[in-house]
Structures are given as C-alpha cells and as structure tokens.
C-alpha cells in the first residue's frame, strides 16, 4: 500500500473515541466550562455564606409532598439554560454536568444549619452536586445538543464567506 493511499483512507472511530467525544466534548470548550463551574461554585458559596440564605434555599427545594418553591424553579431553569449553552458550544456531558452542579455544590458547602458529623459535612456537597448537577446537566446537555443539530453554530457565525 502506498503512503498516499494510506492517508486517503478514512479513519475508523472506535466506540471509545465516540464515547469520549460525547463525554468530554471539544477540549477548549470543556476547559472553559469547567473553569466557569469552579467560579460559579465559589461565587455561590460566598454569596450564600454572606447573606445567610442557606435555609431559604433548602426550604424551596422539592419535598416529599411535591411542593417546590419558586426560587428552586428559577434556579433550575437558569442552570438548565447554562447547561444547554454549554452543550451548544461543544462541551461534553461531563463539563456540562460540572457546570450545573457547581452552584449546587457552592450552596451545599454552607450546610451548617444543624449539628452534623465531619463525614456528612464532607459528602453532602458532593451528593447534592451529583444529584442535582447530574440531572440538570443531562437535561441541559440533551437540550443543547438538540438545538445544536437544528441550528449549527456555523450558521450563526458573522464570518461567512
């Protein structure tokens, strides 16, 4: 086989390549989204601590009787929107879930409303970030990828030739 023929053959993608592409996305987008998630977590943690609003947010979350506060609905909608924008710009599922879980982690770090064990204080923020960030991130990812297929980013570029 000649070198020119070898280069002309299309590259066969493995299942691992396809999964990694969807899980991580474009590296530049993924790094930017993860950095934004860290900033969102820190800003949220500082804001909740400064205004002492942890319990207000906790009481707004869904309960066993099905009630949900307007603050939780608004925050959920904003996080889904951010997650959808993240997926639209090419970040994968993992960075999108990190972005959705960042503010939730920042809120949960301030969990000092009752006497808790150190183990619970260490795991509670992670549990909340995985639970809410994972669910909201998945919904936002699917929404963003769907919009990306309908309206490709290249269609919005002002630099068309």
Sine and cosine of phi, psi and omega as CSV:
sin_phi,cos_phi,sin_psi,cos_psi,sin_omega,cos_omega
0.00,0.00,0.72,-0.70,0.01,-1.00
-0.98,0.17,0.35,-0.94,-0.02,-1.00
-0.90,0.44,-0.64,0.77,-0.01,-1.00
-0.89,0.45,-0.62,0.78,0.03,-1.00
-0.93,0.37,-0.62,0.79,0.00,-1.00
-0.90,0.44,-0.65,0.76,0.00,-1.00
-0.95,0.31,-0.47,0.88,-0.04,-1.00
-0.98,0.22,-0.34,0.94,0.00,-1.00
-0.93,0.36,0.67,-0.75,0.02,-1.00
-0.94,0.35,0.55,-0.84,0.01,-1.00
-0.98,0.22,0.75,-0.66,0.02,-1.00
-1.00,0.07,0.84,-0.54,0.01,-1.00
-1.00,0.08,0.70,-0.71,0.07,-1.00
-1.00,0.06,0.20,-0.98,0.04,-1.00
-0.89,0.46,-0.62,0.79,0.01,-1.00
-0.89,0.46,-0.63,0.77,0.05,-1.00
-0.89,0.45,-0.69,0.73,-0.02,-1.00
-0.91,0.41,-0.68,0.73,0.01,-1.00
-0.92,0.40,-0.69,0.72,0.00,-1.00
-0.90,0.44,-0.60,0.80,0.03,-1.00
-0.89,0.45,-0.65,0.76,0.02,-1.00
-0.97,0.23,-0.55,0.83,-0.05,-1.00
-0.96,0.27,-0.66,0.76,-0.05,-1.00
-0.98,-0.18,-0.65,0.76,-0.05,-1.00
0.99,0.12,-0.38,-0.92,0.04,-1.00
-0.96,0.30,0.75,-0.66,-0.08,-1.00
-0.83,0.55,-0.68,0.73,-0.02,-1.00
-0.90,0.43,-0.67,0.74,0.03,-1.00
-0.92,0.40,-0.65,0.76,-0.03,-1.00
-0.89,0.45,-0.69,0.72,0.00,-1.00
-0.91,0.42,-0.69,0.73,0.00,-1.00
-0.89,0.45,-0.66,0.75,-0.02,-1.00
-0.93,0.36,-0.64,0.77,0.03,-1.00
-0.92,0.40,-0.64,0.77,0.06,-1.00
-0.89,0.46,-0.65,0.76,0.05,-1.00
-0.90,0.43,-0.59,0.81,0.03,-1.00
-0.90,0.44,-0.66,0.75,0.02,-1.00
-0.91,0.42,-0.70,0.72,0.03,-1.00
-0.88,0.47,-0.68,0.73,0.02,-1.00
-0.89,0.46,-0.63,0.78,0.02,-1.00
-0.91,0.42,-0.70,0.71,-0.02,-1.00
-0.92,0.39,-0.71,0.71,0.00,-1.00
-0.89,0.45,-0.68,0.74,0.02,-1.00
-0.90,0.44,-0.70,0.71,0.00,-1.00
-0.88,0.48,-0.70,0.72,0.00,-1.00
-0.92,0.40,-0.65,0.76,-0.03,-1.00
-0.93,0.37,-0.69,0.73,0.02,-1.00
-0.91,0.42,-0.65,0.76,0.01,-1.00
-0.92,0.38,-0.65,0.76,-0.05,-1.00
-0.94,0.34,-0.57,0.82,-0.06,-1.00
-0.98,-0.18,-0.06,1.00,0.00,-1.00
0.79,0.61,0.78,0.63,-0.04,-1.00
-0.96,-0.29,0.24,0.97,-0.04,-1.00
-0.83,0.56,-0.77,0.64,-0.07,-1.00
-0.92,0.39,-0.56,0.83,0.06,-1.00
-0.87,0.49,-0.67,0.74,0.02,-1.00
-0.94,0.35,-0.66,0.75,-0.01,-1.00
-0.88,0.48,-0.66,0.75,-0.01,-1.00
-0.95,0.31,-0.29,0.96,0.02,-1.00
-1.00,0.09,-0.26,0.97,-0.03,-1.00
-0.94,0.34,0.37,-0.93,0.00,-1.00
-0.87,0.49,0.60,-0.80,0.01,-1.00
-0.87,-0.49,-0.04,-1.00,-0.04,-1.00
-0.94,0.35,-0.38,0.93,0.01,-1.00
-1.00,0.05,0.03,1.00,0.09,-1.00
1.00,-0.04,-0.01,1.00,-0.01,-1.00
-0.98,0.19,0.53,-0.85,0.02,-1.00
-0.57,-0.82,0.69,-0.72,-0.04,-1.00
-0.99,0.15,0.40,-0.92,-0.01,-1.00
-0.90,0.44,-0.48,0.88,0.03,-1.00
-0.91,0.42,-0.61,0.79,0.00,-1.00
-0.94,0.34,-0.61,0.79,0.02,-1.00
-0.92,0.40,-0.70,0.71,0.01,-1.00
-0.90,0.44,-0.73,0.68,0.00,-1.00
-0.89,0.46,-0.66,0.75,0.03,-1.00
-0.89,0.46,-0.67,0.74,0.01,-1.00
-0.91,0.41,-0.65,0.76,0.03,-1.00
-0.90,0.43,-0.68,0.73,0.00,-1.00
-0.92,0.40,-0.62,0.79,0.07,-1.00
-0.90,0.44,-0.66,0.75,0.04,-1.00
-0.89,0.46,-0.70,0.71,0.05,-1.00
-0.89,0.45,-0.66,0.75,0.01,-1.00
-0.91,0.42,-0.64,0.77,0.02,-1.00
-0.91,0.42,-0.65,0.76,0.05,-1.00
-0.90,0.43,-0.62,0.78,0.05,-1.00
-0.88,0.48,-0.72,0.69,0.02,-1.00
-0.93,0.37,-0.55,0.83,-0.01,-1.00
-0.91,0.42,-0.61,0.79,-0.01,-1.00
-0.99,0.15,-0.02,1.00,0.13,-0.99
0.94,-0.34,0.07,1.00,0.06,-1.00
-0.96,0.28,0.48,-0.88,-0.02,-1.00
-0.99,0.11,-0.13,-0.99,-0.04,-1.00
-0.91,0.41,-0.67,0.74,-0.03,-1.00
-0.90,0.43,-0.77,0.63,0.04,-1.00
-0.89,0.46,-0.56,0.83,0.03,-1.00
-0.91,0.41,-0.66,0.75,0.05,-1.00
-0.92,0.39,-0.60,0.80,0.07,-1.00
-0.88,0.47,-0.67,0.74,0.00,-1.00
-0.90,0.44,-0.67,0.75,0.02,-1.00
-0.95,0.33,-0.53,0.85,-0.02,-1.00
-1.00,0.08,-0.27,0.96,-0.03,-1.00
-0.85,0.53,-0.83,0.56,0.03,-1.00
-0.89,0.45,-0.55,0.84,0.04,-1.00
-0.90,0.43,-0.68,0.74,0.06,-1.00
-0.88,0.48,-0.69,0.72,0.01,-1.00
-0.87,0.49,-0.62,0.78,0.06,-1.00
-0.93,0.38,-0.71,0.70,-0.11,-0.99
-0.94,0.33,-0.39,0.92,0.05,-1.00
-0.88,0.48,-0.46,0.89,-0.03,-1.00
-1.00,0.08,0.36,0.93,-0.04,-1.00
-0.98,0.22,1.00,0.09,0.03,-1.00
-0.73,-0.68,0.38,0.93,-0.08,-1.00
-0.95,0.30,-0.32,0.95,0.04,-1.00
-0.64,-0.77,0.20,-0.98,0.01,-1.00
-0.95,0.30,0.84,-0.54,-0.05,-1.00
-0.75,-0.67,0.36,-0.93,0.02,-1.00
-0.98,0.18,0.39,-0.92,0.03,-1.00
-0.87,0.49,-0.56,0.83,0.02,-1.00
-0.90,0.43,-0.66,0.75,0.01,-1.00
-0.93,0.36,-0.64,0.77,0.03,-1.00
-0.89,0.46,-0.51,0.86,0.00,-1.00
-0.99,0.16,-0.57,0.83,-0.09,-1.00
-1.00,-0.06,-0.44,0.90,-0.06,-1.00
-0.84,0.54,-0.74,0.67,0.02,-1.00
-0.88,0.48,-0.61,0.79,0.02,-1.00
-0.92,0.39,-0.66,0.75,0.02,-1.00
-0.88,0.47,-0.71,0.71,-0.01,-1.00
-0.92,0.40,-0.64,0.76,0.01,-1.00
-0.91,0.42,-0.64,0.77,0.02,-1.00
-0.94,0.33,-0.69,0.72,-0.03,-1.00
-0.90,0.43,-0.87,0.50,-0.06,-1.00
-0.98,0.22,-0.69,0.73,0.00,-1.00
-0.89,0.46,-0.64,0.77,0.02,-1.00
-0.91,0.42,-0.73,0.68,-0.01,-1.00
-0.92,0.39,-0.76,0.65,-0.02,-1.00
-0.92,0.40,-0.63,0.77,0.02,-1.00
-0.89,0.45,-0.65,0.76,0.02,-1.00
-0.91,0.42,-0.70,0.71,0.02,-1.00
-0.89,0.46,-0.71,0.70,0.01,-1.00
-0.91,0.42,-0.62,0.78,0.02,-1.00
-0.89,0.46,-0.74,0.67,0.00,-1.00
-0.90,0.44,-0.63,0.77,0.03,-1.00
-0.91,0.41,-0.72,0.69,0.00,-1.00
-0.91,0.42,-0.65,0.76,0.04,-1.00
-0.92,0.39,-0.59,0.81,0.05,-1.00
-0.90,0.44,-0.70,0.72,0.03,-1.00
-0.91,0.41,-0.60,0.80,0.01,-1.00
-0.89,0.46,-0.57,0.82,0.02,-1.00
-0.96,0.27,-0.55,0.83,0.02,-1.00
-0.97,0.24,-0.67,0.75,-0.02,-1.00
-0.78,-0.62,1.00,-0.02,-0.01,-1.00
-0.88,0.47,0.56,-0.83,0.00,-1.00
-0.84,0.54,-0.50,0.87,0.01,-1.00
-0.91,0.41,-0.43,0.90,0.03,-1.00
-0.94,0.34,-0.39,0.92,-0.01,-1.00
-1.00,-0.09,-0.08,1.00,-0.06,-1.00
-0.94,0.33,0.77,-0.64,0.03,-1.00
-0.97,0.24,-0.12,0.99,-0.07,-1.00
-0.99,-0.14,0.58,0.81,0.03,-1.00
-0.95,0.32,0.53,-0.85,0.03,-1.00
-0.99,-0.15,0.00,0.00,0.00,0.00
